[in-house]
Amino acid sequence: MSNRALGKGLEQLFSNERIDFDKFEKTIVEDAKEKSDIVEIPLTEIRSNPYQPRKEFDEESLQEFADSIKEHGVIQPVIVKKSIKGYELIAGERRTRASKMAGKETIPAIIRDFDDDEMMEIALIENIQRENLNPIEEAEALSKIIEKNNLTQESASKKFGKSRSYITNILGLLKLPDKTKKYVTEGKISMGHARVLSKLTDEEKINYLADLIIENGLSVRDIEKLASDNGTIKKVRRTPIINPRFSIYESLMREKIGSKIKIKNKKIEIPFDSEKDLERIIEILGMGVDSE
């Protein structure tokens, strides 16, 4: 494919009212097929796109993909760029990872000479379009695309086929503290939870609520109720999480000692009525005290 055709392919991504990565990739593949330009290259010579926005990969999903590759092979070639040592991936990260898992030694590839800016855009768009990103990764990718192409949120919503509110909400996640972002990335709190938290301004309170969501399994509605109209959080009492086995231990110790024992906050509380009662408990525990 000529440089002119390459440029035209990339222009198509942004000149159309809606970005269509599948169509863009199909154009490259069809052109390569016409020129018998698809080659098998060793998987050991391929390294990830340095601009790959996706950090987390679902191992179970990759294994299913790998099983399919074992049976049917790689249907769609990956796109790579020749580098000083081997090749850099432009598109096809999951296909490459799954092929390695499937025990393949080579993968069908199309070699193209994209520059660094083009590689970044292609990697970001491929992941956004194919919904392989977690909310934080998607927000970061969208932010880079919007900034680099000087898009408004309105035009970005049209180009990616998302509602304006979706674009606004997901970009808002980038304002979250790092600790809460990590929870979102790990899937410990949902996009809905994160959206509510992102509208607050106090980092300490955001992190506190994020912990509360995880510890107590609070719903999005619960979190909305805890936030006031002006973005501050009403005081809430953290409900302690009680280990169900503690009740068993309390019952066993009550039978042994005869007092209403409580286990909480990593402490054992043994109440007594008088000094004589305390001496009784100490004797039961085998901790006799010698008299003077």
JOTA-V19070 format. One record per residue. N is the residue number from 0. RES is the residue in one small letter. D_FIRST is the distance of its C-alpha to the first C-alpha in whole Angstrom. Layout:
N RES D_FIRST
N RES D_FIRST
This chain:
0 m 0
1 s 4
2 n 7
3 r 8
4 a 6
5 l 7
6 g 10
7 k 11
8 g 10
9 l 13
10 e 15
11 q 15
12 l 17
13 f 20
14 s 20
15 n 21
16 e 25
17 r 24
18 i 21
19 d 20
20 f 18
21 d 18
22 k 16
23 f 13
24 e 13
25 k 13
26 t 10
27 i 8
28 v 10
29 e 10
30 d 7
31 a 7
32 k 11
33 e 10
34 k 9
35 s 11
36 d 9
37 i 12
38 v 14
39 e 18
40 i 19
41 p 22
42 l 23
43 t 25
44 e 22
45 i 21
46 r 23
47 s 22
48 n 21
49 p 23
50 y 23
51 q 24
52 p 26
53 r 28
54 k 31
55 e 33
56 f 32
57 d 34
58 e 35
59 e 36
60 s 33
61 l 31
62 q 33
63 e 33
64 f 29
65 a 30
66 d 32
67 s 30
68 i 27
69 k 30
70 e 31
71 h 28
72 g 25
73 v 22
74 i 21
75 q 17
76 p 15
77 v 15
78 i 12
79 v 13
80 k 13
81 k 15
82 s 18
83 i 21
84 k 23
85 g 20
86 y 18
87 e 18
88 l 17
89 i 15
90 a 16
91 g 19
92 e 22
93 r 24
94 r 22
95 t 23
96 r 26
97 a 27
98 s 26
99 k 28
100 m 31
101 a 30
102 g 31
103 k 27
104 e 26
105 t 23
106 i 20
107 p 17
108 a 14
109 i 10
110 i 10
111 r 8
112 d 9
113 f 11
114 d 15
115 d 18
116 d 18
117 e 15
118 m 16
119 m 20
120 e 19
121 i 17
122 a 19
123 l 22
124 i 21
125 e 20
126 n 24
127 i 25
128 q 24
129 r 25
130 e 28
131 n 28
132 l 30
133 n 34
134 p 35
135 i 35
136 e 31
137 e 30
138 a 32
139 e 31
140 a 27
141 l 28
142 s 30
143 k 27
144 i 25
145 i 28
146 e 29
147 k 25
148 n 24
149 n 28
150 l 29
151 t 32
152 q 33
153 e 34
154 s 30
155 a 29
156 s 31
157 k 29
158 k 26
159 f 26
160 g 29
161 k 32
162 s 35
163 r 36
164 s 39
165 y 37
166 i 34
167 t 38
168 n 39
169 i 36
170 l 36
171 g 40
172 l 39
173 l 38
174 k 42
175 l 43
176 p 45
177 d 43
178 k 45
179 t 45
180 k 41
181 k 41
182 y 43
183 v 41
184 t 38
185 e 40
186 g 41
187 k 45
188 i 45
189 s 43
190 m 41
191 g 44
192 h 46
193 a 44
194 r 43
195 v 47
196 l 47
197 s 45
198 k 47
199 l 50
200 t 50
201 d 52
202 e 50
203 e 54
204 k 54
205 i 51
206 n 51
207 y 54
208 l 53
209 a 50
210 d 52
211 l 55
212 i 52
213 i 51
214 e 55
215 n 56
216 g 54
217 l 54
218 s 52
219 v 50
220 r 53
221 d 55
222 i 53
223 e 53
224 k 57
225 l 57
226 a 56
227 s 58
228 d 56
229 n 56
230 g 54
231 t 56
232 i 57
233 k 61
234 k 63
235 v 62
236 r 64
237 r 62
238 t 63
239 p 64
240 i 62
241 i 65
242 n 64
243 p 66
244 r 68
245 f 69
246 s 72
247 i 73
248 y 73
249 e 76
250 s 78
251 l 78
252 m 79
253 r 82
254 e 83
255 k 84
256 i 85
257 g 86
258 s 85
259 k 82
260 i 79
261 k 76
262 i 72
263 k 70
264 n 68
265 k 68
266 k 72
267 i 75
268 e 78
269 i 81
270 p 84
271 f 87
272 d 90
273 s 93
274 e 93
275 k 95
276 d 92
277 l 90
278 e 92
279 r 92
280 i 88
281 i 88
282 e 90
283 i 88
284 l 85
285 g 87
286 m 87
287 g 91
288 v 92
289 d 96
290 s 98
291 e 100
